[in-house]
Amino acid sequence: MASARWLLLIADIGGYTDYMRSHRMSLAHAEVNTARLLEKV
């Protein structure tokens, strides 16, 4: 039986609220970065 290697990546966005608060001045930038992260997952 052949074996295969797999990679499991779990993105932690638990700090999302704090991230959004700390980037209040650049809310659009923060939203874009978060969307990019979620698209990659």
N, C-alpha and C positions, 0 to 999 in steps of 0.2 A: 504494500500500500504506500503510495507516495504521500509525503507530507508537504504542507505548504506553510509559509510564514505569513502572518497577518499582523497588521498594526491597528490597534484600537486607540483612537484619540478622543478624549472627552474634554470639551472646552468648558471651562468654568467661568460663567458670567455672573457669579454670585455677588460680585462687587459692582454690579451694573448701576444701582441707585447712587452709590458714592461716586462712581465714575461720572455719571451725568451731573451730579451736584458740583463736582470739582471742575467740570468743564462747562459751567453755565454760560460763560462768556462766548464760548464757541460751540453752542449746542448743535448746530448743523454738522460741524466737524465730528463731534462725538457720535452723532447718529450715523453718519457715513461709515465711521470706523467700526461701529457695532454691527451694522448691516453687512459690511465686508466679512467680518469674522463669522457671522451666522451663515453667509452664503458658502463659505469654504467648508463648513462642517457638514 
